[in-house]
Amino acid sequence: MINIIIGILSTIGAFAIFFASLGILRMPDFYLRLSVTVKAATLGVGLLLFCAAIIFPDISVSTKALAITFFLIITSPIAAHMIGRAAYFTGTPLWKGTIVDQLAGMYDKETHELKNDAEPPAEEPEEQIAKTEDETD
Amino acid sequence: MTLETYFDYFILPILTISVILVFIRLIKGPKVVDRVIALDLIITIGIGIITIFTIRSNQIVLLDVAIMLALIAFLGTVAFSFYIEKREDD
């Protein structure tokens, strides 16, 4: 019985990781790839660690598995936010099919701060949407 | 089919194929940021592989390596994004 539960959990975990890697290969631009990476891979690794915590009857293994899962859940959104912000500043283009780039013109290029007011900037901001598929793939 | 053969012949090959697919993106990636997240994902999948290997070899000490890798992956991504953002100012 416990073997069946472990088999099901590890299968879901392995497939979540597999879909994350498929997504990072096939998604059309950087920001979509980033959204795939963080969520699915964290779920998959968390499930695999949960399997290890069930299999070993030792309390230290459970603690370590819980610590790793907790740490991944805490840190991966921070890392994803920072790398996404750096990517937008360095001019990584959005996918060709993107309809609107709402961040266009909202960042202060000098101080790297996000403007808080709702009024749009005076001149028409330049959106970072790619012209062709090849730019982002 | 025991759980051991299931881990050996199903879970580990899936994880290996995932690492290979991410490695293609690491080589291909048109910008530096694509490569950074590909590296981050490779280390995260590596934590999963270490976990399965811990189960198969009954060496629970190996989980300490997974803790260290989780720390280093986070710090690496944060450092990369910090310096990529700095480089743009020059």
Backbone of each chain as ProteinMPNN parsed JSONL, in Angstrom:
{"seq_chain_A": "MINIIIGILSTIGAFAIFFASLGILRMPDFYLRLSVTVKAATLGVGLLLFCAAIIFPDISVSTKALAITFFLIITSPIAAHMIGRAAYFTGTPLWKGTIVDQLAGMYDKETHELKNDAEPPAEEPEEQIAKTEDETD", "coords_chain_A": {"N_chain_A": [[0.829, -1.214, 0.0], [1.843, 1.248, 0.92], [3.856, 1.403, -0.889], [2.526, 1.839, -3.293], [1.504, 4.399, -2.925], [3.899, 5.852, -2.737], [4.909, 5.359, -5.297], [2.983, 6.662, -6.923], [3.243, 9.342, -6.058], [5.944, 9.889, -6.683], [5.853, 9.58, -9.413], [4.163, 11.685, -10.233], [5.79, 13.804, -9.424], [8.111, 13.452, -11.022], [7.02, 13.795, -13.569], [6.161, 16.441, -13.38], [8.615, 17.771, -13.252], [9.595, 17.025, -15.725], [7.771, 18.313, -17.454], [8.387, 20.931, -16.838], [10.966, 21.138, -17.913], [10.408, 20.639, -20.57], [8.863, 22.879, -21.079], [10.717, 24.96, -20.735], [12.231, 24.577, -22.926], [10.505, 24.897, -25.127], [8.851, 27.152, -24.909], [7.922, 30.456, -26.102], [9.199, 32.962, -25.385], [11.473, 34.72, -23.075], [10.172, 35.433, -20.645], [7.906, 33.833, -20.434], [9.176, 31.365, -20.286], [10.424, 31.643, -17.813], [8.251, 31.686, -16.049], [7.348, 29.086, -16.262], [9.501, 27.568, -15.294], [9.869, 28.12, -12.489], [7.546, 27.389, -10.985], [6.696, 24.694, -11.707], [9.018, 23.106, -11.42], [9.649, 23.445, -8.724], [7.423, 22.232, -7.5], [7.762, 19.564, -8.422], [10.296, 18.745, -7.35], [9.72, 19.051, -4.668], [7.756, 17.04, -4.292], [9.274, 14.719, -4.81], [11.103, 14.847, -2.697], [9.317, 14.529, -0.614], [8.589, 11.875, -0.996], [11.037, 10.651, -0.279], [11.053, 11.34, 2.405], [8.933, 9.81, 3.319], [9.821, 7.182, 2.845], [12.241, 6.708, 4.359], [12.447, 5.908, 7.752], [13.577, 7.66, 9.476], [14.012, 10.478, 11.639], [15.691, 12.556, 11.003], [15.918, 12.59, 8.255], [13.361, 13.362, 7.45], [13.323, 15.932, 8.498], [15.371, 17.153, 7.042], [14.353, 16.936, 4.427], [12.041, 18.477, 4.65], [13.268, 20.911, 5.227], [14.679, 21.459, 2.85], [12.574, 21.643, 0.979], [11.068, 23.768, 2.041], [12.984, 25.791, 1.86], [13.344, 25.955, -0.91], [10.776, 26.792, -1.689], [10.656, 29.255, -0.455], [12.842, 30.702, -1.626], [12.891, 30.534, -4.487], [10.871, 32.198, -5.797], [11.944, 34.742, -5.2], [14.412, 34.76, -6.513], [13.464, 34.443, -9.124], [12.001, 36.797, -9.476], [14.063, 38.719, -9.319], [15.722, 38.042, -11.497], [13.972, 38.359, -13.59], [13.436, 41.095, -13.493], [15.996, 42.124, -13.993], [16.25, 41.158, -16.576], [14.262, 42.615, -17.919], [15.301, 45.183, -17.716], [17.653, 45.001, -19.202], [16.66, 44.886, -21.713], [15.458, 42.61, -22.868], [13.471, 41.2, -25.335], [9.844, 40.927, -25.554], [7.513, 38.29, -26.465], [6.498, 37.93, -29.915], [3.718, 37.799, -30.271], [2.647, 39.187, -28.132], [0.218, 41.299, -26.645], [0.03, 43.749, -25.152], [2.471, 45.78, -23.553], [2.698, 46.477, -20.46], [4.577, 47.524, -18.763], [6.041, 49.328, -20.15], [7.903, 52.258, -20.282], [7.407, 52.767, -17.61], [9.43, 52.32, -15.836], [12.062, 54.009, -14.18], [14.883, 54.965, -15.834], [17.266, 55.859, -14.787], [17.372, 55.672, -11.907], [16.413, 53.139, -11.515], [13.872, 52.655, -10.457], [10.429, 51.852, -9.913], [7.79, 53.696, -11.215], [5.235, 55.201, -9.337], [2.897, 56.576, -9.78], [-0.316, 56.842, -11.428], [-0.73, 58.104, -13.822], [-0.072, 58.174, -17.317], [3.143, 58.352, -19.001], [4.485, 61.3, -20.704], [5.496, 61.282, -23.408], [5.059, 58.846, -26.027], [5.601, 55.636, -24.891], [8.226, 53.26, -25.562], [7.588, 50.043, -26.533], [8.729, 46.792, -25.546], [8.363, 44.705, -27.447], [8.945, 41.934, -29.5], [9.85, 41.985, -32.979], [10.114, 39.881, -34.754], [9.886, 36.234, -34.743], [12.353, 35.087, -34.373], [13.915, 36.645, -32.74], [13.396, 36.099, -30.067], [13.495, 33.366, -29.766]], "CA_chain_A": [[0.0, 0.0, 0.0], [2.707, 2.438, 0.997], [4.629, 1.44, -2.139], [1.695, 2.441, -4.345], [1.462, 5.853, -2.681], [5.207, 6.413, -3.112], [4.995, 5.321, -6.757], [2.158, 7.721, -7.519], [3.822, 10.662, -5.758], [7.184, 10.116, -7.431], [5.515, 9.755, -10.833], [3.705, 13.065, -10.436], [6.944, 14.69, -9.293], [8.983, 13.334, -12.189], [6.374, 14.404, -14.73], [6.184, 17.9, -13.222], [9.945, 18.229, -13.658], [9.712, 16.843, -17.182], [7.025, 19.374, -18.141], [9.147, 22.173, -16.676], [12.075, 21.183, -18.875], [9.809, 20.791, -21.901], [8.434, 24.267, -21.205], [11.844, 25.889, -20.913], [12.757, 24.402, -24.281], [9.562, 25.182, -26.198], [8.111, 28.407, -24.757], [8.457, 31.367, -27.123], [10.124, 34.016, -24.96], [12.125, 34.517, -21.778], [9.297, 35.607, -19.474], [7.086, 32.624, -20.33], [10.052, 30.304, -19.792], [10.656, 31.864, -16.387], [7.068, 31.313, -15.277], [7.271, 27.628, -16.227], [10.587, 27.001, -14.502], [9.819, 28.275, -11.041], [6.448, 26.68, -10.323], [6.631, 23.247, -11.923], [10.187, 22.412, -10.879], [9.545, 23.421, -7.265], [6.446, 21.189, -7.168], [8.318, 18.239, -8.661], [11.328, 18.411, -6.375], [9.056, 18.898, -3.374], [7.116, 15.722, -4.21], [10.308, 13.687, -4.697], [11.626, 14.895, -1.329], [8.277, 13.969, 0.245], [8.751, 10.426, -1.117], [12.179, 10.254, 0.548], [10.668, 11.47, 3.808], [8.071, 8.677, 3.681], [10.531, 5.905, 2.785], [13.153, 6.534, 5.49], [11.738, 6.145, 9.014], [14.443, 8.454, 10.338], [13.486, 11.84, 11.811], [16.61, 13.53, 10.402], [15.607, 12.684, 6.821], [12.153, 14.175, 7.317], [13.674, 17.323, 8.765], [16.138, 17.688, 5.917], [13.459, 17.077, 3.276], [11.194, 19.644, 4.923], [14.098, 22.111, 5.129], [14.974, 21.75, 1.437], [11.336, 22.09, 0.327], [10.765, 25.106, 2.557], [13.955, 26.723, 1.319], [13.05, 26.163, -2.337], [9.541, 27.569, -1.838], [10.946, 30.638, -0.067], [13.841, 31.441, -2.392], [12.795, 30.563, -5.946], [10.204, 33.403, -6.292], [12.82, 35.919, -5.11], [15.368, 34.67, -7.614], [12.756, 34.665, -10.386], [11.692, 38.225, -9.579], [15.275, 39.503, -9.597], [16.239, 37.799, -12.852], [13.022, 38.946, -14.526], [13.661, 42.529, -13.475], [17.244, 42.38, -14.719], [16.017, 40.899, -18.002], [13.511, 43.719, -18.518], [16.174, 46.349, -17.833], [18.641, 44.835, -20.267], [16.031, 44.968, -23.018], [15.025, 41.337, -23.443], [12.17, 41.462, -25.958], [8.717, 40.032, -25.309], [7.146, 37.476, -27.618], [5.874, 38.679, -31.009], [2.268, 37.818, -30.132], [2.204, 39.908, -26.947], [-0.702, 42.366, -27.05], [0.394, 45.02, -24.544], [3.577, 45.76, -22.612], [2.246, 47.503, -19.518], [5.702, 48.112, -18.045], [6.78, 50.234, -21.031], [7.968, 53.627, -19.818], [7.099, 52.924, -16.199], [10.662, 52.256, -15.047], [13.011, 55.112, -14.281], [16.111, 54.358, -16.342], [18.426, 56.289, -14.01], [17.402, 55.161, -10.531], [15.873, 51.773, -11.503], [12.695, 52.559, -9.597], [9.152, 51.769, -10.604], [6.991, 54.878, -10.909], [4.056, 54.798, -8.579], [1.685, 57.301, -10.178], [-1.103, 56.122, -12.428], [-0.806, 58.825, -15.09], [0.906, 57.676, -18.292], [4.176, 59.332, -19.337], [4.09, 62.277, -21.721], [5.743, 60.755, -24.753], [4.625, 57.454, -26.214], [6.714, 54.763, -24.506], [8.619, 52.234, -26.531], [7.325, 48.719, -25.986], [9.809, 45.842, -25.851], [7.801, 43.517, -28.089], [9.805, 41.54, -30.607], [9.256, 42.09, -34.31], [10.091, 38.557, -35.394], [9.982, 35.101, -33.815], [13.732, 34.674, -34.188], [14.579, 37.433, -31.714], [13.216, 35.554, -28.733], [13.589, 31.907, -29.691]], "C_chain_A": [[0.862, 1.263, 0.0], [3.544, 2.558, -0.271], [3.837, 2.106, -3.262], [1.638, 3.953, -4.175], [2.776, 6.501, -3.109], [5.366, 6.431, -4.63], [4.21, 6.432, -7.409], [2.781, 9.09, -7.294], [5.081, 10.906, -6.579], [6.9, 10.261, -8.927], [5.042, 11.171, -11.12], [4.88, 14.038, -10.377], [7.831, 14.655, -10.514], [8.341, 13.972, -13.41], [6.31, 15.923, -14.612], [7.53, 18.461, -13.651], [10.118, 18.116, -15.168], [8.969, 17.936, -17.936], [7.718, 20.717, -17.982], [10.257, 22.254, -17.707], [11.562, 21.291, -20.303], [9.394, 22.245, -22.13], [9.588, 25.214, -21.436], [12.439, 25.736, -22.297], [11.812, 24.986, -25.322], [8.852, 26.524, -26.089], [8.739, 29.525, -25.59], [9.325, 32.506, -26.614], [10.57, 33.82, -23.517], [11.134, 34.517, -20.624], [8.376, 34.409, -19.305], [7.908, 31.438, -19.824], [10.255, 30.418, -18.292], [9.459, 31.4, -15.571], [6.917, 29.8, -15.209], [8.262, 27.064, -15.221], [10.284, 26.96, -13.023], [8.753, 27.375, -10.424], [6.566, 25.173, -10.46], [7.819, 22.533, -11.3], [10.132, 22.365, -9.36], [8.552, 22.353, -6.805], [7.058, 19.801, -7.312], [9.351, 17.838, -7.633], [10.719, 18.246, -4.988], [8.396, 17.543, -3.225], [8.149, 14.604, -4.073], [10.89, 13.655, -3.287], [10.615, 14.326, -0.343], [8.319, 12.447, 0.201], [9.9, 9.939, -0.237], [11.831, 10.328, 2.018], [9.75, 10.333, 4.235], [8.893, 7.399, 3.798], [11.426, 5.688, 4.005], [12.418, 6.823, 6.783], [12.521, 7.022, 9.985], [13.902, 9.879, 10.448], [14.386, 12.863, 11.134], [16.324, 13.686, 8.909], [14.373, 13.552, 6.606], [12.464, 15.65, 7.506], [14.42, 17.936, 7.592], [15.252, 17.898, 4.696], [12.554, 18.293, 3.437], [11.994, 20.932, 4.757], [14.361, 22.476, 3.67], [13.727, 22.283, 0.732], [10.978, 23.514, 0.732], [11.696, 26.147, 1.938], [13.685, 27.006, -0.156], [11.811, 27.04, -2.51], [9.775, 29.027, -1.464], [11.765, 31.35, -1.144], [13.56, 31.52, -3.889], [11.947, 31.732, -6.47], [11.075, 34.648, -6.237], [13.803, 35.928, -6.267], [14.691, 34.961, -8.944], [12.408, 36.133, -10.563], [12.928, 39.03, -9.96], [15.757, 39.294, -11.019], [15.273, 38.358, -13.892], [13.177, 40.444, -14.64], [14.927, 42.9, -14.246], [17.054, 42.164, -16.212], [15.25, 42.042, -18.639], [14.394, 44.947, -18.669], [17.149, 46.215, -18.979], [17.989, 44.715, -21.639], [15.712, 43.635, -23.658], [13.629, 41.509, -24.045], [11.106, 40.458, -25.543], [8.372, 39.299, -26.594], [6.411, 38.318, -28.647], [4.358, 38.807, -30.832], [1.76, 38.539, -28.905], [1.341, 41.09, -27.348], [-0.266, 43.705, -26.47], [1.556, 44.802, -23.58], [3.311, 46.85, -21.59], [3.387, 48.136, -18.749], [6.421, 49.165, -18.879], [6.724, 51.666, -20.507], [7.705, 53.823, -18.347], [8.339, 52.852, -15.319], [11.5, 53.501, -15.278], [14.362, 54.527, -14.681], [17.323, 54.717, -15.482], [18.477, 55.595, -12.659], [16.91, 53.723, -10.418], [14.7, 51.627, -10.55], [11.45, 52.509, -10.459], [8.333, 52.984, -10.215], [5.662, 54.454, -10.305], [2.775, 55.458, -9.068], [0.991, 56.613, -11.35], [-1.083, 56.808, -13.778], [0.273, 58.336, -16.064], [1.938, 58.749, -18.601], [3.797, 60.151, -20.566], [4.288, 61.724, -23.131], [5.309, 59.292, -24.824], [5.78, 56.51, -25.86], [6.974, 53.687, -25.55], [8.451, 50.854, -25.923], [8.401, 47.743, -26.442], [9.267, 44.578, -26.496], [8.597, 43.203, -29.346], [9.07, 41.658, -31.936], [9.136, 40.723, -34.976], [10.203, 37.466, -34.334], [11.437, 34.793, -33.463], [14.424, 35.433, -33.073], [14.52, 36.77, -30.353], [13.463, 34.055, -28.647], [15.039, 31.46, -29.543]], "O_chain_A": [[0.657, 2.193, -0.78], [3.902, 3.66, -0.686], [4.394, 2.84, -4.079], [1.713, 4.7, -5.15], [2.784, 7.55, -3.753], [5.892, 7.392, -5.192], [4.694, 7.08, -8.338], [2.847, 9.907, -8.213], [5.273, 11.998, -7.113], [7.615, 10.975, -9.631], [5.448, 11.789, -12.104], [4.964, 14.975, -11.171], [8.262, 15.701, -11.001], [9.024, 14.619, -14.203], [6.396, 16.625, -15.619], [7.598, 19.49, -14.324], [10.706, 18.989, -15.807], [9.465, 18.44, -18.943], [7.655, 21.557, -18.88], [10.474, 23.304, -18.312], [12.179, 21.939, -21.148], [9.55, 22.778, -23.228], [9.482, 26.155, -22.222], [13.084, 26.657, -22.799], [12.281, 25.529, -26.323], [8.299, 27.0, -27.081], [9.956, 29.546, -25.77], [10.153, 32.993, -27.383], [10.125, 32.903, -22.827], [11.241, 33.691, -19.718], [8.088, 34.0, -18.18], [7.424, 30.616, -19.046], [10.259, 29.414, -17.58], [9.627, 30.787, -14.517], [6.415, 29.274, -14.216], [7.925, 26.205, -14.406], [10.416, 25.923, -12.373], [9.023, 26.674, -9.449], [6.54, 24.45, -9.465], [7.656, 21.464, -10.711], [10.521, 21.364, -8.759], [8.809, 21.647, -5.83], [6.896, 18.955, -6.432], [9.304, 16.731, -7.098], [11.156, 17.393, -4.216], [8.458, 16.943, -2.152], [7.941, 13.653, -3.319], [11.144, 12.583, -2.739], [10.997, 13.711, 0.653], [8.113, 11.79, 1.221], [9.766, 8.939, 0.468], [12.258, 9.48, 2.801], [9.78, 9.926, 5.397], [8.699, 6.617, 4.729], [11.388, 4.623, 4.621], [11.814, 7.888, 6.912], [12.179, 7.12, 11.164], [13.392, 10.429, 9.472], [13.915, 13.925, 10.728], [16.469, 14.777, 8.356], [14.338, 14.378, 5.693], [11.952, 16.508, 6.788], [14.158, 19.07, 7.191], [15.373, 18.91, 4.005], [12.327, 19.043, 2.487], [11.491, 21.921, 4.224], [14.279, 23.644, 3.29], [13.803, 23.253, -0.021], [10.633, 24.351, -0.102], [11.266, 27.231, 1.546], [13.782, 28.148, -0.604], [11.786, 27.924, -3.367], [9.186, 29.93, -2.058], [11.434, 32.469, -1.536], [13.958, 32.5, -4.518], [12.28, 32.244, -7.539], [10.978, 35.515, -7.105], [14.01, 36.951, -6.919], [15.26, 35.641, -9.798], [12.505, 36.666, -11.669], [12.861, 39.915, -10.814], [16.159, 40.248, -11.685], [15.702, 38.787, -14.963], [13.068, 41.011, -15.727], [14.941, 43.844, -15.035], [17.624, 42.891, -17.026], [15.539, 42.416, -19.775], [14.259, 45.684, -19.645], [17.448, 47.196, -19.66], [18.679, 44.469, -22.629], [15.695, 43.536, -24.885], [12.702, 41.92, -23.346], [11.402, 39.306, -25.225], [8.866, 39.635, -27.671], [5.771, 39.31, -28.297], [3.779, 39.827, -31.209], [0.557, 38.517, -28.641], [1.679, 41.813, -28.285], [-0.193, 44.696, -27.196], [1.625, 43.789, -22.885], [3.651, 48.012, -21.813], [3.199, 49.186, -18.135], [7.323, 49.833, -18.374], [5.644, 52.223, -20.31], [7.772, 54.953, -17.865], [8.3, 53.284, -14.167], [11.634, 53.986, -16.402], [14.923, 53.698, -13.964], [18.3, 53.969, -15.447], [19.492, 54.999, -12.298], [16.98, 53.137, -9.338], [14.549, 50.59, -9.904], [11.41, 53.04, -11.569], [8.186, 53.282, -9.029], [5.054, 53.468, -10.723], [1.682, 54.957, -8.803], [1.613, 55.908, -12.145], [-1.384, 56.175, -14.79], [1.413, 58.112, -15.658], [1.644, 59.938, -18.478], [2.93, 59.772, -21.353], [3.359, 61.705, -23.939], [5.208, 58.604, -23.808], [6.839, 56.587, -26.482], [6.089, 53.271, -26.299], [9.088, 50.526, -24.922], [8.919, 47.837, -27.555], [9.676, 43.478, -26.123], [8.887, 44.088, -30.151], [7.858, 41.465, -32.021], [8.164, 40.451, -35.68], [10.562, 37.728, -33.186], [11.72, 34.292, -32.374], [15.405, 34.948, -32.509], [15.466, 36.858, -29.57], [13.626, 33.526, -27.547], [15.311, 30.262, -29.465]]}, "seq_chain_B": "MTLETYFDYFILPILTISVILVFIRLIKGPKVVDRVIALDLIITIGIGIITIFTIRSNQIVLLDVAIMLALIAFLGTVAFSFYIEKREDD", "coords_chain_B": {"N_chain_B": [[6.647, -5.83, -10.136], [9.016, -4.11, -8.443], [9.569, -1.351, -6.132], [12.145, -0.473, -6.355], [13.093, -1.175, -8.937], [11.295, 0.352, -10.344], [12.048, 2.995, -9.67], [14.612, 2.902, -10.801], [14.253, 2.376, -13.552], [12.278, 4.038, -14.506], [11.762, 6.601, -13.136], [14.345, 7.81, -12.817], [15.352, 7.812, -15.595], [13.462, 9.647, -16.707], [14.119, 12.012, -15.353], [16.715, 12.323, -16.259], [16.351, 12.738, -19.028], [15.03, 15.17, -18.821], [17.086, 16.84, -17.866], [18.745, 16.813, -20.097], [17.121, 18.09, -22.006], [16.922, 20.665, -20.867], [19.56, 21.351, -21.028], [19.931, 21.738, -23.731], [18.631, 24.197, -24.044], [20.35, 25.699, -22.483], [22.65, 25.789, -24.044], [21.636, 26.952, -26.375], [20.214, 29.341, -25.756], [19.203, 32.632, -26.462], [19.84, 34.981, -25.035], [21.757, 36.157, -22.157], [20.252, 35.889, -19.827], [18.474, 33.807, -20.328], [20.217, 31.657, -20.245], [20.97, 31.788, -17.579], [18.59, 31.097, -16.164], [18.28, 28.549, -17.161], [20.478, 27.23, -16.092], [19.836, 27.427, -13.395], [17.546, 25.825, -13.334], [18.679, 23.371, -14.011], [20.21, 22.83, -11.741], [18.154, 22.618, -9.866], [16.79, 20.332, -10.798], [18.858, 18.599, -10.4], [18.861, 18.419, -7.607], [16.575, 16.856, -7.281], [17.446, 14.481, -8.531], [19.515, 13.747, -6.817], [17.99, 13.202, -4.561], [16.494, 10.921, -5.372], [18.63, 9.201, -5.776], [19.6, 9.037, -3.188], [17.52, 7.576, -1.993], [17.801, 5.15, -3.38], [20.372, 4.259, -2.765], [20.486, 4.138, -0.045], [21.917, 5.964, 1.497], [21.743, 8.324, 3.654], [23.189, 10.544, 4.117], [23.686, 11.917, 1.839], [21.706, 13.753, 1.432], [22.474, 16.117, 2.595], [24.113, 17.286, 0.708], [22.198, 18.056, -1.111], [20.912, 20.101, 0.28], [22.967, 22.027, 0.37], [23.259, 22.514, -2.381], [20.792, 23.674, -2.974], [21.017, 26.08, -1.582], [23.22, 27.264, -2.942], [22.325, 27.493, -5.557], [20.298, 29.431, -5.37], [21.777, 31.665, -4.419], [23.542, 31.968, -6.558], [21.839, 32.65, -8.728], [20.789, 35.076, -7.814], [23.128, 36.62, -7.628], [23.96, 36.639, -10.304], [21.797, 38.072, -11.497], [22.008, 40.511, -10.205], [24.522, 41.477, -11.128], [24.082, 41.502, -13.873], [22.168, 43.483, -14.075], [23.643, 45.65, -13.127], [25.589, 45.899, -15.109], [24.369, 47.097, -17.214], [24.299, 49.78, -16.677], [26.712, 50.944, -17.329]], "CA_chain_B": [[7.593, -4.717, -10.247], [9.272, -3.505, -7.13], [9.779, 0.096, -6.157], [13.53, -0.193, -6.754], [13.191, -1.178, -10.397], [10.519, 1.497, -10.845], [12.919, 4.174, -9.582], [15.763, 2.792, -11.69], [13.956, 2.32, -14.989], [11.27, 5.015, -14.939], [11.916, 7.962, -12.598], [15.661, 8.365, -13.159], [15.436, 8.209, -17.014], [12.701, 10.876, -16.975], [14.902, 13.153, -14.874], [17.882, 12.488, -17.152], [15.886, 13.374, -20.266], [14.749, 16.574, -18.499], [18.35, 17.584, -17.815], [19.237, 16.972, -21.473], [16.313, 19.129, -22.668], [17.31, 21.98, -20.351], [20.911, 21.642, -21.494], [19.806, 22.314, -25.078], [18.34, 25.626, -23.872], [21.553, 26.354, -21.942], [23.559, 26.066, -25.154], [20.984, 27.741, -27.41], [19.637, 30.559, -25.214], [19.667, 33.807, -27.193], [20.391, 36.006, -24.144], [22.414, 35.626, -20.963], [19.264, 35.557, -18.804], [17.968, 32.467, -20.626], [21.199, 30.694, -19.748], [20.948, 31.78, -16.111], [17.481, 30.293, -15.625], [18.513, 27.141, -17.507], [21.412, 26.712, -15.082], [19.071, 27.311, -12.155], [16.663, 24.653, -13.439], [19.51, 22.16, -13.971], [20.559, 22.543, -10.341], [16.937, 22.16, -9.174], [16.568, 18.932, -11.171], [19.917, 17.852, -9.722], [18.406, 18.112, -6.247], [15.676, 15.707, -7.408], [18.23, 13.278, -8.83], [20.205, 13.369, -5.579], [16.994, 12.6, -3.667], [16.227, 9.547, -5.822], [19.839, 8.408, -5.529], [19.623, 8.777, -1.741], [16.595, 6.474, -1.723], [18.279, 3.896, -3.964], [21.626, 3.785, -2.189], [20.336, 4.114, 1.411], [22.913, 6.826, 2.136], [20.977, 9.536, 3.923], [24.113, 11.68, 4.225], [23.706, 12.647, 0.573], [20.73, 14.854, 1.433], [23.179, 17.357, 2.946], [24.559, 17.886, -0.557], [21.04, 18.705, -1.72], [20.699, 21.379, 0.985], [23.99, 22.971, -0.093], [22.97, 22.902, -3.764], [19.66, 24.593, -2.969], [21.55, 27.389, -1.182], [24.129, 27.843, -3.928], [21.552, 27.869, -6.742], [19.645, 30.716, -5.095], [22.773, 32.737, -4.381], [24.068, 32.164, -7.904], [20.893, 33.39, -9.569], [20.7, 36.461, -7.337], [24.356, 37.319, -8.0], [23.916, 36.862, -11.755], [20.857, 39.132, -11.863], [22.58, 41.762, -9.695], [25.574, 42.004, -11.991], [23.523, 41.806, -15.202], [21.515, 44.79, -13.982], [24.701, 46.651, -12.982], [26.368, 46.038, -16.327], [23.625, 47.93, -18.151], [24.49, 51.196, -16.361], [27.973, 51.466, -17.867]], "C_chain_B": [[7.795, -4.064, -8.882], [9.521, -2.008, -7.286], [11.184, 0.435, -6.644], [13.662, -0.158, -8.277], [12.393, -0.03, -11.002], [11.344, 2.777, -10.798], [14.029, 4.101, -10.631], [15.393, 2.955, -13.162], [12.88, 3.295, -15.43], [11.566, 6.436, -14.448], [13.255, 8.573, -13.023], [15.82, 8.67, -14.65], [14.642, 9.466, -17.334], [13.502, 12.098, -16.538], [16.111, 13.404, -15.769], [17.487, 13.167, -18.457], [15.579, 14.858, -20.011], [16.023, 17.394, -18.476], [18.886, 17.818, -19.226], [18.454, 18.072, -22.194], [16.693, 20.523, -22.18], [18.695, 22.364, -20.854], [20.903, 22.194, -22.919], [19.533, 23.81, -24.977], [19.55, 26.367, -23.334], [22.536, 26.671, -23.061], [22.952, 27.089, -26.108], [20.725, 29.186, -26.99], [20.084, 31.859, -25.835], [20.261, 34.885, -26.292], [21.049, 35.329, -22.937], [21.373, 35.16, -19.94], [18.639, 34.188, -19.058], [18.919, 31.406, -20.076], [21.173, 30.632, -18.231], [19.793, 30.937, -15.583], [17.625, 28.831, -16.025], [19.454, 26.494, -16.502], [20.698, 26.488, -13.76], [18.185, 26.07, -12.191], [17.467, 23.362, -13.418], [19.87, 21.811, -12.53], [19.334, 22.052, -9.578], [16.63, 20.702, -9.523], [17.64, 18.05, -10.535], [19.569, 17.515, -8.292], [17.463, 16.904, -6.269], [16.432, 14.421, -7.67], [18.967, 12.8, -7.591], [19.232, 12.702, -4.609], [16.709, 11.151, -4.059], [17.442, 8.65, -5.56], [20.002, 8.095, -4.045], [18.721, 7.603, -1.386], [17.193, 5.153, -2.197], [19.524, 3.366, -3.271], [21.597, 3.737, -0.669], [21.395, 4.937, 2.142], [22.248, 8.163, 2.434], [21.873, 10.753, 4.078], [24.049, 12.535, 2.966], [22.696, 13.777, 0.536], [21.362, 16.175, 1.844], [23.678, 18.075, 1.701], [23.403, 18.638, -1.214], [20.744, 20.042, -1.04], [21.682, 22.432, 0.479], [23.695, 23.443, -1.52], [21.804, 23.883, -3.824], [20.103, 25.992, -2.582], [22.321, 28.041, -2.32], [23.37, 28.272, -5.185], [20.882, 29.218, -6.545], [20.654, 31.862, -5.124], [23.336, 33.015, -5.764], [23.137, 32.973, -8.775], [20.804, 34.844, -9.143], [21.94, 37.254, -7.738], [24.39, 37.621, -9.492], [23.004, 38.032, -12.092], [21.361, 40.481, -11.379], [23.605, 42.339, -10.664], [25.087, 42.267, -13.406], [22.861, 43.171, -15.182], [22.537, 45.902, -13.847], [25.374, 46.947, -14.313], [25.699, 47.004, -17.294], [23.881, 49.418, -17.92], [25.714, 51.783, -17.048], [27.817, 51.929, -19.304]], "O_chain_B": [[6.862, -3.545, -8.268], [9.662, -1.48, -8.389], [11.405, 1.478, -7.259], [14.26, 0.76, -8.839], [12.764, 0.504, -12.047], [11.35, 3.554, -11.753], [14.353, 5.1, -11.273], [16.12, 3.588, -13.927], [12.588, 3.377, -16.623], [11.614, 7.37, -15.248], [13.306, 9.697, -13.521], [16.385, 9.715, -14.972], [15.085, 10.279, -18.146], [13.562, 13.098, -17.253], [16.489, 14.551, -16.01], [18.187, 14.057, -18.94], [15.834, 15.703, -20.869], [16.057, 18.509, -18.996], [19.417, 18.888, -19.522], [19.038, 18.888, -22.907], [16.779, 21.459, -22.975], [18.98, 23.539, -21.081], [21.75, 23.011, -23.28], [20.114, 24.604, -25.717], [19.769, 27.529, -23.677], [23.189, 27.714, -23.031], [23.646, 27.982, -26.595], [20.976, 30.125, -27.745], [21.269, 32.181, -25.749], [21.118, 35.643, -26.747], [20.922, 34.123, -22.723], [21.58, 34.154, -19.262], [18.306, 33.479, -18.108], [18.491, 30.396, -19.518], [21.334, 29.56, -17.649], [19.98, 30.146, -14.659], [17.146, 27.951, -15.309], [19.253, 25.346, -16.106], [20.924, 25.485, -13.084], [18.082, 25.347, -11.2], [17.006, 22.359, -12.873], [19.84, 20.644, -12.141], [19.451, 21.166, -8.732], [16.255, 19.922, -8.648], [17.378, 16.903, -10.174], [19.934, 16.446, -7.801], [17.533, 16.038, -5.397], [16.105, 13.38, -7.101], [19.043, 11.599, -7.333], [19.596, 11.753, -3.915], [16.681, 10.263, -3.207], [17.298, 7.491, -5.173], [20.482, 7.022, -3.681], [19.091, 6.743, -0.587], [17.102, 4.146, -1.496], [19.718, 2.153, -3.194], [22.584, 3.335, -0.053], [21.732, 4.634, 3.287], [22.193, 9.037, 1.57], [21.379, 11.878, 4.162], [24.323, 13.734, 3.011], [22.807, 14.674, -0.3], [20.857, 17.24, 1.489], [23.672, 19.304, 1.633], [23.59, 19.707, -1.795], [20.367, 21.006, -1.706], [21.304, 23.569, 0.197], [23.859, 24.622, -1.836], [21.816, 24.817, -4.626], [19.644, 26.978, -3.159], [22.113, 29.214, -2.632], [23.71, 29.278, -5.809], [20.894, 30.057, -7.445], [20.427, 32.891, -5.761], [23.584, 34.17, -6.112], [23.574, 33.879, -9.484], [20.75, 35.742, -9.983], [21.837, 38.414, -8.138], [24.793, 38.709, -9.906], [23.379, 38.898, -12.883], [21.17, 41.492, -12.056], [23.572, 43.526, -10.987], [25.61, 43.154, -14.082], [22.967, 43.933, -16.142], [22.338, 46.989, -14.389], [25.693, 48.097, -14.615], [26.369, 47.653, -18.098], [23.711, 50.23, -18.83], [25.756, 52.982, -17.323], [28.781, 52.396, -19.91]]}, "name": "protein", "num_of_chains": 2, "seq": "MINIIIGILSTIGAFAIFFASLGILRMPDFYLRLSVTVKAATLGVGLLLFCAAIIFPDISVSTKALAITFFLIITSPIAAHMIGRAAYFTGTPLWKGTIVDQLAGMYDKETHELKNDAEPPAEEPEEQIAKTEDETDMTLETYFDYFILPILTISVILVFIRLIKGPKVVDRVIALDLIITIGIGIITIFTIRSNQIVLLDVAIMLALIAFLGTVAFSFYIEKREDD"}
